[in-house]
Amino acid sequence: MEVNTTYSIEDIRQFGLFEGAANRENAKVFIKGDKVYFFETIDNEHLRLYTIINKKSFFL
């Protein structure tokens, strides 16, 4: 997955990412292994990946 690229919800699930809790209304968090992926909501079907961080940093 590439930062600043738009993905459909189905694309994200096909990469094996699982949705996590997010505190922001216009953002979604997905987790896979030791990485946390942050997406901005574009519309009901599409999200833009804007950053990827290590899972340990996310839970600090």
C-alpha positions as CSV (number, residue, x, y, z in Angstrom):
1,M,0.0,0.0,0.0
2,E,1.2,3.5,-0.8
3,V,0.7,6.7,1.2
4,N,-1.5,9.4,-0.4
5,T,-3.3,6.7,-2.5
6,T,-7.1,6.2,-2.5
7,Y,-8.4,2.7,-1.8
8,S,-11.9,1.2,-1.7
9,I,-13.0,-0.5,1.5
10,E,-12.9,-3.8,-0.4
11,D,-9.3,-3.2,-1.5
12,I,-8.3,-2.6,2.1
13,R,-9.9,-5.8,3.3
14,Q,-8.2,-7.7,0.6
15,F,-4.8,-6.5,1.9
16,G,-5.8,-8.3,5.2
17,L,-6.3,-5.1,7.3
18,F,-8.7,-5.1,10.2
19,E,-10.5,-2.0,11.3
20,G,-9.6,-0.6,14.7
21,A,-11.1,2.1,16.9
22,A,-10.6,5.7,15.8
23,N,-11.4,8.9,17.8
24,R,-11.9,11.1,14.7
25,E,-15.1,11.1,12.7
26,N,-13.4,11.6,9.3
27,A,-10.6,9.0,9.9
28,K,-10.4,5.2,10.0
29,V,-7.7,3.1,11.5
30,F,-6.8,-0.3,10.2
31,I,-4.3,-2.7,11.7
32,K,-2.2,-5.6,10.2
33,G,0.6,-7.3,12.1
34,D,2.9,-4.6,13.6
35,K,1.6,-1.7,11.5
36,V,-1.3,0.7,11.9
37,Y,-2.7,2.4,8.8
38,F,-4.5,5.7,9.0
39,F,-7.1,6.6,6.4
40,E,-9.0,9.7,5.6
41,T,-12.6,9.2,4.5
42,I,-13.2,10.4,0.9
43,D,-16.7,9.1,0.5
44,N,-18.8,6.1,1.7
45,E,-16.8,3.7,-0.5
46,H,-13.2,5.2,-0.6
47,L,-10.5,6.1,1.8
48,R,-7.1,7.8,1.3
49,L,-4.1,6.3,3.2
50,Y,-2.2,9.2,4.8
51,T,0.2,7.5,7.2
52,I,1.5,4.1,8.5
53,I,3.1,3.8,11.9
54,N,4.4,1.0,14.1
55,K,1.7,-0.6,16.3
56,K,3.7,0.1,19.5
57,S,3.8,3.8,18.8
58,F,0.0,3.8,18.3
59,F,-0.7,2.4,21.7
60,L,1.7,4.6,23.7
